[in-house]
């Protein structure tokens, strides 16, 4: 770890009770740093500003483990693990521990789509369903919804394609019944899910409004495969991750733990019905309550917080980004066409969903803020790129599942903590981790 390490001299200054408490959490509290040292050492000052925020968030929600990484002007200036990666085995979270990142996967898919755009293989206004080339499964007597043919790639990226999970449910969490309906063995994979959904009516006219859709990104994953001739994961690793210097990210496994990956926990110990027929009937929610592999393009990646801020660093300055050309960034962060994300008077909302990101276009620096969060049973994640050169990623191995507390509170708390920092470390710590 970069911060929070101790030595015998420091331990002697802590009471036994306090030291045992902090050891049980897998961290040493930021207040262990003397204020005088913190004022002289920018890393210690950063720890003093950030660590209490993460620790308080975890303590209030009973979260076993988490990790934080922070970038300033494309330099990794802080990375830290907190608490337990495996509570039973007493394995602490490290700065580079891998977690499921859930919907923070979507920005990676969006950048992959824009790579195809730059290669001249795709238009954002192309008809998405036609590109995918996947035949629907229609119920007896049912007709295909004609509006499906109007959905564009851009609308999938901006969640305006016509699917509303609040109206018709999220098919990505119906792996068993959908497999049965399309005549395949469960759990349903991406193509089976698509065949089922394309056989049903849309919830609204494409482009008429915003409704967050995991399914839309599932369809984007198959479009990437169809156009590139590669598997989704392989294309993203070669054309996005490699360029950003990310080597450890991959699609996660529902039932197998990758090397260096955290375990996952839920507040409610109630078990789920297993989507896999070759296992026990009931399983912990993160390990068979849903089919993670089928969520690849919208929520299936695993990564460390350091991996995520590498991605943010590669995006910090669109004029110099190794990932995409400036015109591609402009497309990515442009608002959806009207009437989406507009007030009744037609004025654009202060925050909107672009192509793969939440976007706040106006900042004091003239640069935009963009971010994404993610959530699955056992997972809460967030990646933020601020317009002032500060980016941060925070990952947890349990979501709060508490509407009063919520997981999004970590964003505003870290935002305020970063604002309090007067002097940032000069060293770039990226070379310490692969």
Secondary structure as the mmCIF struct_conf table of DSSP 4:
data_model
#
loop_
_struct_conf.conf_type_id
_struct_conf.id
_struct_conf.beg_label_comp_id
_struct_conf.beg_label_asym_id
_struct_conf.beg_label_seq_id
_struct_conf.end_label_comp_id
_struct_conf.end_label_asym_id
_struct_conf.end_label_seq_id
BEND BEND1 UNK A 3 UNK A 4
HELX_RH_AL_P HELX_RH_AL_P1 UNK A 8 UNK A 12
TURN_TY1_P TURN_TY1_P1 UNK A 13 UNK A 13
BEND BEND2 UNK A 14 UNK A 14
HELX_RH_AL_P HELX_RH_AL_P2 UNK A 16 UNK A 25
TURN_TY1_P TURN_TY1_P2 UNK A 26 UNK A 26
BEND BEND3 UNK A 27 UNK A 27
HELX_RH_3T_P HELX_RH_3T_P1 UNK A 30 UNK A 32
BEND BEND4 UNK A 33 UNK A 33
HELX_RH_AL_P HELX_RH_AL_P3 UNK A 35 UNK A 40
HELX_RH_AL_P HELX_RH_AL_P4 UNK A 42 UNK A 61
TURN_TY1_P TURN_TY1_P3 UNK A 62 UNK A 62
STRN STRN1 UNK A 65 UNK A 72
TURN_TY1_P TURN_TY1_P4 UNK A 73 UNK A 74
STRN STRN2 UNK A 75 UNK A 86
TURN_TY1_P TURN_TY1_P5 UNK A 87 UNK A 90
STRN STRN3 UNK A 91 UNK A 92
HELX_LH_PP_P HELX_LH_PP_P1 UNK A 93 UNK A 93
TURN_TY1_P TURN_TY1_P6 UNK A 95 UNK A 96
STRN STRN4 UNK A 98 UNK A 100
HELX_RH_3T_P HELX_RH_3T_P2 UNK A 102 UNK A 104
HELX_RH_AL_P HELX_RH_AL_P5 UNK A 105 UNK A 118
TURN_TY1_P TURN_TY1_P7 UNK A 119 UNK A 120
BEND BEND5 UNK A 121 UNK A 121
TURN_TY1_P TURN_TY1_P8 UNK A 124 UNK A 125
BEND BEND6 UNK A 126 UNK A 126
STRN STRN5 UNK A 127 UNK A 127
HELX_RH_AL_P HELX_RH_AL_P6 UNK A 128 UNK A 132
TURN_TY1_P TURN_TY1_P9 UNK A 133 UNK A 133
HELX_LH_PP_P HELX_LH_PP_P2 UNK A 138 UNK A 139
TURN_TY1_P TURN_TY1_P10 UNK A 140 UNK A 141
HELX_RH_3T_P HELX_RH_3T_P3 UNK A 146 UNK A 150
STRN STRN6 UNK A 152 UNK A 152
HELX_RH_AL_P HELX_RH_AL_P7 UNK A 153 UNK A 157
TURN_TY1_P TURN_TY1_P11 UNK A 158 UNK A 159
BEND BEND7 UNK A 161 UNK A 162
HELX_RH_AL_P HELX_RH_AL_P8 UNK A 165 UNK A 168
HELX_RH_3T_P HELX_RH_3T_P4 UNK A 171 UNK A 173
HELX_RH_AL_P HELX_RH_AL_P9 UNK A 175 UNK A 182
TURN_TY1_P TURN_TY1_P12 UNK A 183 UNK A 183
HELX_LH_PP_P HELX_LH_PP_P3 UNK A 185 UNK A 185
BEND BEND8 UNK A 186 UNK A 187
HELX_LH_PP_P HELX_LH_PP_P4 UNK A 188 UNK A 188
HELX_RH_AL_P HELX_RH_AL_P10 UNK A 190 UNK A 197
TURN_TY1_P TURN_TY1_P13 UNK A 198 UNK A 199
BEND BEND9 UNK A 200 UNK A 200
BEND BEND10 UNK A 203 UNK A 204
TURN_TY1_P TURN_TY1_P14 UNK A 206 UNK A 207
BEND BEND11 UNK A 208 UNK A 209
HELX_RH_AL_P HELX_RH_AL_P11 UNK A 214 UNK A 228
BEND BEND12 UNK A 229 UNK A 230
HELX_RH_AL_P HELX_RH_AL_P12 UNK A 232 UNK A 236
HELX_RH_PI_P HELX_RH_PI_P1 UNK A 237 UNK A 241
HELX_RH_AL_P HELX_RH_AL_P13 UNK A 242 UNK A 244
TURN_TY1_P TURN_TY1_P15 UNK A 245 UNK A 245
BEND BEND13 UNK A 248 UNK A 248
STRN STRN7 UNK A 250 UNK A 251
BEND BEND14 UNK A 254 UNK A 255
HELX_LH_PP_P HELX_LH_PP_P5 UNK A 257 UNK A 258
TURN_TY1_P TURN_TY1_P16 UNK A 259 UNK A 260
STRN STRN8 UNK A 261 UNK A 261
HELX_LH_PP_P HELX_LH_PP_P6 UNK A 262 UNK A 263
BEND BEND15 UNK A 267 UNK A 268
STRN STRN9 UNK A 272 UNK A 273
BEND BEND16 UNK A 275 UNK A 275
TURN_TY1_P TURN_TY1_P17 UNK A 277 UNK A 278
BEND BEND17 UNK A 279 UNK A 279
BEND BEND18 UNK A 281 UNK A 281
STRN STRN10 UNK A 282 UNK A 283
HELX_RH_3T_P HELX_RH_3T_P5 UNK A 285 UNK A 287
TURN_TY1_P TURN_TY1_P18 UNK A 288 UNK A 288
BEND BEND19 UNK A 289 UNK A 290
HELX_RH_3T_P HELX_RH_3T_P6 UNK A 292 UNK A 295
HELX_RH_AL_P HELX_RH_AL_P14 UNK A 296 UNK A 299
STRN STRN11 UNK A 301 UNK A 304
HELX_RH_AL_P HELX_RH_AL_P15 UNK A 305 UNK A 314
TURN_TY1_P TURN_TY1_P19 UNK A 315 UNK A 315
BEND BEND20 UNK A 316 UNK A 316
TURN_TY1_P TURN_TY1_P20 UNK A 318 UNK A 320
BEND BEND21 UNK A 322 UNK A 324
HELX_RH_AL_P HELX_RH_AL_P16 UNK A 326 UNK A 332
TURN_TY1_P TURN_TY1_P21 UNK A 333 UNK A 333
BEND BEND22 UNK A 334 UNK A 334
HELX_LH_PP_P HELX_LH_PP_P7 UNK A 335 UNK A 336
BEND BEND23 UNK A 337 UNK A 337
TURN_TY1_P TURN_TY1_P22 UNK A 338 UNK A 341
STRN STRN12 UNK A 342 UNK A 342
TURN_TY1_P TURN_TY1_P23 UNK A 344 UNK A 345
BEND BEND24 UNK A 346 UNK A 346
HELX_LH_PP_P HELX_LH_PP_P8 UNK A 347 UNK A 347
STRN STRN13 UNK A 348 UNK A 348
HELX_LH_PP_P HELX_LH_PP_P9 UNK A 349 UNK A 349
BEND BEND25 UNK A 350 UNK A 351
STRN STRN14 UNK A 352 UNK A 353
BEND BEND26 UNK A 355 UNK A 357
STRN STRN15 UNK A 358 UNK A 360
TURN_TY1_P TURN_TY1_P24 UNK A 364 UNK A 365
BEND BEND27 UNK A 366 UNK A 366
HELX_LH_PP_P HELX_LH_PP_P10 UNK A 367 UNK A 368
STRN STRN16 UNK A 369 UNK A 376
TURN_TY1_P TURN_TY1_P25 UNK A 377 UNK A 378
STRN STRN17 UNK A 379 UNK A 385
TURN_TY1_P TURN_TY1_P26 UNK A 387 UNK A 388
BEND BEND28 UNK A 389 UNK A 389
STRN STRN18 UNK A 390 UNK A 396
BEND BEND29 UNK A 397 UNK A 398
TURN_TY1_P TURN_TY1_P27 UNK A 403 UNK A 405
BEND BEND30 UNK A 407 UNK A 407
TURN_TY1_P TURN_TY1_P28 UNK A 408 UNK A 408
HELX_RH_AL_P HELX_RH_AL_P17 UNK A 409 UNK A 419
TURN_TY1_P TURN_TY1_P29 UNK A 420 UNK A 420
BEND BEND31 UNK A 423 UNK A 423
HELX_RH_3T_P HELX_RH_3T_P7 UNK A 430 UNK A 432
#
